[in-house]
Amino acid sequence: MPCAWTRPCSSRSPKRQQRANNRACPTRPPGPGCAPGPGGCYLAVPGPSTRRCRVQSRLLTDHVMTRPQPIIPHHRHRALLLVMLLLATAPLSSGPADAAEVAVPVGVLAQAHLLIATNPLLQGYAIEVDAQDGQLRLSGVVSNAVERAHAEALAALVAGDTAILNDLNEEGEATAEGDGLYARVQDLDARARLAQRLRWQVGNAGLDVEIEIENGVARLHGQVGATGTRDRLVRLAETTEGIERVFDYLMIDPGRLAAERDAQAARAETRHDDTWIEARLRQLLRFDSTVNDRTIEIGVRDGRVSLRGTVTALVERQVVESITADVPGVREVDSLLTFEHPL
């Protein structure tokens, strides 16, 4: 029969429990089958059904008692085992990560896709942008090497340190409609240009106009007070960059004329600083498809605008001067524009 002598666990502190265990070391066999341990002590073992504390042996060497091993709480055992398990399962690698383990940022993929999808030279091609083995991958079809290189150059603008894998096939042909994203972006841009021209001109204050643009075709809805106002708005839309055709659905309501004039008078009294005036005027000239804004210099001082540069015809000069005079905050226009004579 195995030795079954046990000592119940105590609530004492570890050091006090250890000293009690040392004093309790039996010098006689506590039961049959027990053999003496080191120093003449019989070692006790846990019982079969209850949790017990193992009695530590006193090891006497030249009348000096050796210090027993500290008892580690069970929750520390679990933490130690967990750390050992993590260390055993962790990959052993001291060098840089492989390229396949490096993820391509989602923002880079989105920006690259947007640049390619909205580029006018790549419209109509089915070009996919995704990640493969840590690289930004371009797949699909284009019609020649120039377009293939152009797509890769666009992706490189946002790729940063990410390598580009160009798997584009050069034997494809563009479809007539493409994915439509570029056309929708162009329509949104054209609508914003026309809306700003309406907002930043004194003569357009108080107008109730709704703008719809699809595939470069603008539709104007709303009510205005006079026929002249309607004709001017149609002309404004026709000369806005990005609009190819205009459908006029504006209704004439003379009852609105007084309110429109009051709104225009209030807008004319609005004052803005010179920086605001110059910035808005530059954009208004850029949005007009009949004006070459690159050949015109603008100077603003205390609300007085000076125009210098060249125009190709009298009608262009008149358009520039009219737009300038209608910007809120402009008090005076000094036009020194000259005509260029093309060869």
N, C-alpha and C positions, 0 to 999 in steps of 0.2 A: 504494500500500500504506500502511495507517495506521501511525502511529508505534507501535512495540511495545517501546520501551525501558522496562524495569521495574527496581525495586529490591526485593530480598526483604525481608519483614518481619523486624524485630529484636525481641529480648526485652528491650531496654533500657527504662528508664522513659520516660514521655512527653516530659519536658523534654530528656533526653539524646538521644532519638531525633529530636526536632525539630531540635536543633543539628546532628546528623549529616546529616539531610536537607538542611538549608540548605547545609552544606559540599559536599554531593554534587551540587548543582545543576549540570548540564552547561552548558558554554558553546558546544558544538558539537552539531550535530544528531546524536543517537544512532542515527538511522535515516532511511530515506527517508520523506518525507511529513510530517516533524515541522516545525512552525513555531515560531519564537522567541516566548517569552512575555514578560511584563513584566520589565524589568530585564535583558533579554538571556538569560534562562534558558529552557531547553526543558522544558516540563512533561511529566512521565512519567505514564502511565496504567496501570491494572491490566491484567495479561496475561489472555489468554483462558481459561487453565486453572488457574492458581494464584492464591491470595490474596496481594495485594501491598500495600505501603504507598505511598500517593501522596507523592511528593516535593513539599515546599512550596517555592514560589518566594521568592527574596529580592527584596523591593521596596525599592530604594534611592532615597531622596529626601533630598537635601542630606546625604549620608553617614550617614543615620540608618536603621537597619533596623527595619521594623515588626514587631510581635509576631505570630506566626502564631496561627490559631484553634486552641483546644484540641481534641484528639481525644476524642470521647465514646465510651465502650465500648459494644459492641453490646447488652448487657443493659439499659443505661440508655436506649438508643433504644427498646427494647420498652416499658419503663415509661412513657416520655414519650408514645409513641403511644397507650398504653392510657388515660392520663389525658386526652389530647386527645379520644379517642373517647368517653369517659364524659361529658366536658363538652359534646360535640356532641350527644349523644343525651339529656341530662338535660332535663326540662321547665323552661321558663323561666317561673317564677311567683314573685312576691314577696308576693302576698296570701295570705289564709287559704285552706285547702283547701275544696273544694266539699263540700256535705253528702253527696253521693253517694259521696265517697271516704272518709268516716268510718264505720268499722265499729261496729256495736252490740256491746258486750261480751257474751260468751256467758253470763256470770253474770247479767246483767240480764235476758236472755231467759228463762233457767231460773227465776229468781225470779218474774218476771211470770207465767209459765205455771203455776207452783205455786200462787201466790196465787189465780189465777182458777179453776184446776182443783179446788182444795180449798175454794172458797167455797160455802156452802150455798145462797145465792141464785142461783147460776149453774150449779147441778147439772143435768145432762141436756142442756146445750147443747154443740154442736160448735164450740168457739172455738179458733182457731189463733193462736199467737204466733210471729212471725218478724221478720226484718229486711228492710227495703226502702228503698233510697236513703238509707241512714244513719238511718232512722227505725225505731222499734219499731211494728210493724204488727199490729193486731188484725183478724182476719177470721173470718167465720162468721155464725151467726144467733142472735138473741135475740128475745124476744117483744114488747118495748116499749122506749121511750126511757130509762126509769129503769134497766133492766138494762144497756143500752148504756153509759150514763154511769157506772154502778157498775163495770163491767169496766175502763173507761178510768181511773177513780180508783184502782183496785187496781194497775194497771200503773204509774201515776204515782208510787206509793209507792216504787218501786225504780228508776224510769227515770232519775232525776237530771236531767242536762242533755240527755238524749236526747229528741228530739221523738217524739210519739205520733201515729200515723196510724190513726184509728179507722174501719175499713171494715166494721163489724158491721152486718148487715142486721136490721131490726126486725120482719120478717114471719115469723120462724120459731117453732117450738114445741119445748119441751123433751121429750126422750125419757124414758121411764120409768126406764131404767137409767143413762143417761149413760155416762161412760167408766169408772165404778166407782172412780176414784181417791179421791174424797171418802169413800166408804163404807169403803174399806180404811184410810184414815187414821183415821177415827172408831173403827174396830175396834181398831186398834193403840193409840190413846189409852185406850180403855176397858180393854183388857187391862193396860196399864201402871198405870192407877188401881187396879184390883183387886189386881194383884201388890204394889203398894206398901201397900195396906191389909193384906194378909196379912203383909208383912214388918215393918211398923211397929206391930204389935199383939202384946202379950205372949201373949195367948191363942192366937195362931196359930203360935207357935214349934214347930218340929219336925214340921210337917204336910207330908205328901207329896201335893201337889195340882198337877195340870197344868190349864192354862186354854186353851181354844180359843174364839175369838169370831169369828163371821162374820155380817155384816149385823145386828149388834146382838144376836145370839143366842149366849149363852155355854154352853159345855159343860165340866163339871167332871169330871176323871178322877183316880183315885188311891185311896189307902186312908187311913182315919182310925180312931182307936181307939174311938170311941163314937158313938152315934146323935145325941146332943146336939151334938157337934162338927160332924157332917155337916149338921144343920139350921141351925146357926149360919153355916156357910160358904155355904149356899144363900141364906140371908137377906142375907148380906154381898154376894153377887154381885147379888142382885135390887135392892139399894139403891145400887149403884155407878152413877154417872153414865155414860150411854152404853150401858148394857145394858138391853134391853127384855124379854128372856126368858131363863130358865135351865133347862138340862137337867142333871139330877143323875145322874152315873154313878159316884159315890163308893161304895166298898166298905167295909164295917165289918170291922176286924181288931182284936179286943180285945188281941191280943199287942203292939200298938203303943202302947197306952195309957200304960204306964210310961215309955217313951222320950219320949213327948210331954210328960208332966208334968215330967220332968227338964229338958227343953229349955225349957219355959215358966218353971220356977223359975230357971234360969240367965239367961234373958232378963230376968226381973224384977229381978235383982240388978245388971243393967247400969246404969251411971250416964252421963248425958250432961249437957252444959252447958245453961243456960237457953235460949240461942239455938237450939240444935238442937231442944229440946223444943217451943218455940213454933212454929218453922218446920214441923215434922212435923205438929203438931196442926192448924195452919191448913190444911194440905193434906188431911189426913184428913177434916176437916169439910167442905171444899169438894168432896171426891169423893163424899160421901154425898148422894144425891138427896133425902133426906127432911129435910135440914137447910138452913136459910138462914144460911150462914156470915157474910153481910154484916151481920147484926144482932147479932153476937156479938163482944165484945171479950175478948182473951186477955192475961193478965199472968202472967209466970213469974219466980219468985225462989227460988233455992236448991231447985229441984225442986217447989216449991209453986205450983200453978196456980190462978189466980182467973178466974172466968168472969162476965162482966157483959153485959147486953143483954136482948133480948126474944126469946121464942119464941111460937109460935102455939098449942101444945098441950102437955099433960103428956108425951106420948110423945116429942115432939121434945126436950124437956128431958132426959128419961131417956137418949135416944140420945146427946146431946152429952156428958153426964156419964160415960156408959159408955165412949165413945171416949176421952175425956180420961184417965180412970183407967187405961186399958189401954196408954197410950203408955210405952215404956221410959224410965226415969229419973224418972217422976212419983212423988212421995212423998205428995202430999196434993192434994185438989181442994176448992176453996172456990167453990161455985156460988151466985151472986147473980142468976141469970137470973129474969126476970119474964115474965108472960104479957101479950101485947098482945091487945087486943080489937078485931078488925076491925069496921068499920062495916057 
